[in-house]
Amino acid sequence: MKPDTTEIAQLWIDIEDHLIPFLKLDAHLRSVYYHLMRRSRVVGQPTVKVSIDSLAQATGLSTQVRQHIRTLEAKGALKIVSRDRTGTAIEVYIPSEIPGCVKTKVITNGFNLETYDFYANPMGRRAIIEREGGRCFYCLRGINSDSAVLDHAVGQLVRLDNSYKNIVACCHECNSLQVRHGCRRFYS
């Protein structure tokens, strides 16, 4: 079934925002990938059969095309299904079919883990302490909700971020050492 224009627009966005940076595709690889995508998935087909000569002519890449197809296959963007005298059958993958390419944000019942303020909300505080296993992030002493202090791994002056990625639970002593030493970590 041929995708509609909204699906094609989202596919283009996913290719530009996710696939190209994820697979580190240069201009030549992009040209081959886009041509194969246009001849397959955009018209509703998972595979395309092309001759190397016609693909080289269409992309303007001459004899390099064969190597570009191999590189795209090694990167996981496509799979060579078969080769014969009539051409090469290639299965082209969209970004969502490539493991790790499109990162999805988990939203459940309107809860967005990426934007939740773990510093200000009591439930977030408990979640951070549980994540640390009831231990100080720095010295590993036992802590609980009464004795724990939340600390920013990257200080608020550098980045305003109260997400789970930037908040750690620690004991009062370690927190005061962090403040006194200008937020320098003391792992030695």
C-alpha positions as CSV (number, residue, x, y, z in Angstrom):
1,M,0.0,0.0,0.0
2,K,1.3,3.4,-1.0
3,P,1.9,5.8,2.0
4,D,0.0,9.1,2.1
5,T,1.7,12.5,2.1
6,T,1.7,12.8,5.9
7,E,3.5,9.5,6.2
8,I,6.0,10.5,3.5
9,A,6.6,13.8,5.3
10,Q,7.2,12.0,8.6
11,L,9.5,9.6,6.8
12,W,11.5,12.5,5.4
13,I,11.8,14.0,8.9
14,D,12.9,10.7,10.4
15,I,15.5,10.3,7.7
16,E,16.9,13.8,8.2
17,D,16.6,14.0,12.0
18,H,17.5,10.4,12.9
19,L,18.8,8.1,10.2
20,I,21.5,10.4,8.7
21,P,23.1,11.4,12.0
22,F,22.7,7.9,13.5
23,L,24.4,6.2,10.5
24,K,26.6,9.1,9.7
25,L,25.7,9.2,6.1
26,D,27.7,11.4,3.8
27,A,26.2,13.1,0.7
28,H,26.9,10.1,-1.6
29,L,25.4,7.6,0.7
30,R,22.3,9.9,1.2
31,S,21.9,10.1,-2.6
32,V,21.9,6.4,-3.0
33,Y,19.6,5.8,0.0
34,Y,17.1,8.5,-1.1
35,H,17.0,7.1,-4.6
36,L,16.4,3.6,-3.4
37,M,13.8,4.9,-0.9
38,R,12.0,6.8,-3.6
39,R,11.9,3.7,-5.9
40,S,10.7,1.4,-3.1
41,R,9.0,2.5,0.1
42,V,7.6,5.8,-1.2
43,V,5.7,3.9,-3.9
44,G,4.6,1.3,-1.4
45,Q,7.1,-1.5,-2.1
46,P,9.5,-2.9,0.5
47,T,12.1,-3.9,-2.2
48,V,13.4,-2.4,-5.4
49,K,15.2,-4.1,-8.3
50,V,17.9,-1.9,-9.9
51,S,20.9,-2.3,-12.1
52,I,24.1,-0.8,-10.9
53,D,24.5,1.1,-14.1
54,S,21.0,2.7,-13.9
55,L,21.6,3.6,-10.2
56,A,25.0,5.1,-11.0
57,Q,23.4,7.2,-13.8
58,A,20.5,8.3,-11.6
59,T,22.7,9.4,-8.7
60,G,25.6,10.6,-10.7
61,L,28.1,8.5,-8.8
62,S,29.4,6.2,-11.5
63,T,31.3,3.1,-10.4
64,Q,31.2,4.0,-6.7
65,V,27.6,3.0,-6.4
66,R,28.3,-0.7,-5.8
67,Q,30.5,0.3,-2.8
68,H,27.9,2.7,-1.5
69,I,25.3,-0.1,-1.5
70,R,27.6,-2.4,0.4
71,T,28.3,0.4,2.9
72,L,24.6,1.1,3.4
73,E,24.0,-2.6,3.9
74,A,26.8,-2.8,6.5
75,K,25.3,0.2,8.3
76,G,21.9,-1.6,8.4
77,A,20.0,0.8,6.1
78,L,19.2,-1.8,3.5
79,K,19.6,-5.5,2.7
80,I,20.7,-7.0,-0.7
81,V,18.1,-9.7,-1.3
82,S,19.4,-11.1,-4.5
83,R,21.6,-10.5,-7.6
84,D,21.1,-11.7,-11.1
85,R,21.5,-10.6,-14.7
86,T,18.4,-8.4,-14.5
87,G,19.6,-6.4,-11.5
88,T,20.0,-6.3,-7.8
89,A,17.0,-6.7,-5.5
90,I,17.3,-4.5,-2.5
91,E,15.1,-4.2,0.6
92,V,15.2,-0.7,2.0
93,Y,14.6,0.0,5.7
94,I,12.9,3.1,7.0
95,P,14.4,4.7,10.2
96,S,11.9,3.1,12.6
97,E,12.9,-0.4,11.3
98,I,16.6,0.2,12.2
99,P,17.3,-0.7,15.8
100,G,18.3,2.3,17.9
101,C,17.8,4.8,15.0
102,V,14.6,6.5,16.2
103,K,14.5,7.1,19.9
104,T,10.9,7.2,21.2
105,K,9.9,9.1,24.3
106,V,7.9,7.1,26.8
107,I,4.6,8.8,27.6
108,T,2.1,7.0,29.7
109,N,-1.2,8.6,30.8
110,G,0.2,12.0,29.9
111,F,3.4,11.4,32.0
112,N,6.6,12.4,30.1
113,L,9.7,11.1,31.8
114,E,11.9,13.5,29.9
115,T,10.2,16.7,31.2
116,Y,9.2,15.6,34.7
117,D,10.8,17.8,37.5
118,F,12.5,15.2,39.8
119,Y,13.9,18.0,42.0
120,A,10.7,19.7,42.9
121,N,8.2,16.8,43.1
122,P,8.2,14.5,46.2
123,M,7.4,11.5,44.0
124,G,10.4,12.3,41.9
125,R,12.6,12.6,45.0
126,R,11.5,9.1,46.1
127,A,12.2,7.7,42.6
128,I,15.7,9.2,42.6
129,I,16.5,7.7,46.0
130,E,15.2,4.3,44.9
131,R,17.2,4.5,41.7
132,E,20.3,5.1,43.8
133,G,19.4,1.9,45.8
134,G,19.1,3.9,49.0
135,R,22.8,4.8,48.8
136,C,24.6,8.1,48.5
137,F,25.7,8.6,44.9
138,Y,29.1,9.7,45.9
139,C,30.2,7.7,49.0
140,L,27.6,4.9,48.9
141,R,26.5,5.4,52.6
142,G,22.9,4.4,53.3
143,I,20.4,7.2,52.9
144,N,16.6,7.5,53.2
145,S,14.0,10.1,52.3
146,D,14.8,12.0,55.6
147,S,18.6,12.0,55.3
148,A,18.9,12.4,51.5
149,V,19.7,15.6,49.6
150,L,19.1,15.9,45.9
151,D,22.1,17.2,43.9
152,H,22.5,18.4,40.3
153,A,25.2,16.5,38.5
154,V,25.6,19.5,36.2
155,G,25.0,22.6,38.3
156,Q,22.1,24.9,37.8
157,L,24.3,27.7,36.7
158,V,25.5,25.6,33.7
159,R,22.2,24.0,32.8
160,L,18.7,24.3,34.1
161,D,17.8,20.6,34.2
162,N,15.8,18.8,36.8
163,S,15.3,15.6,34.8
164,Y,16.3,12.2,36.1
165,K,19.5,12.4,34.0
166,N,20.8,15.4,36.0
167,I,19.6,14.7,39.6
168,V,21.4,12.3,42.1
169,A,20.6,11.5,45.7
170,C,23.4,12.0,48.2
171,C,24.1,12.4,51.9
172,H,24.3,15.8,53.6
173,E,28.1,15.5,54.0
174,C,28.8,14.8,50.4
175,N,26.4,17.5,49.3
176,S,28.2,20.1,51.5
177,L,31.6,18.9,50.1
178,Q,30.2,19.5,46.6
179,V,29.1,23.0,47.4
180,R,32.3,23.9,49.3
181,H,34.6,22.6,46.5
182,G,32.8,24.4,43.7
183,C,30.9,21.4,42.4
184,R,34.2,19.5,41.7
185,R,33.6,15.8,42.0
186,F,36.0,13.9,44.4
187,Y,36.2,10.3,43.1
188,S,39.9,9.9,43.9
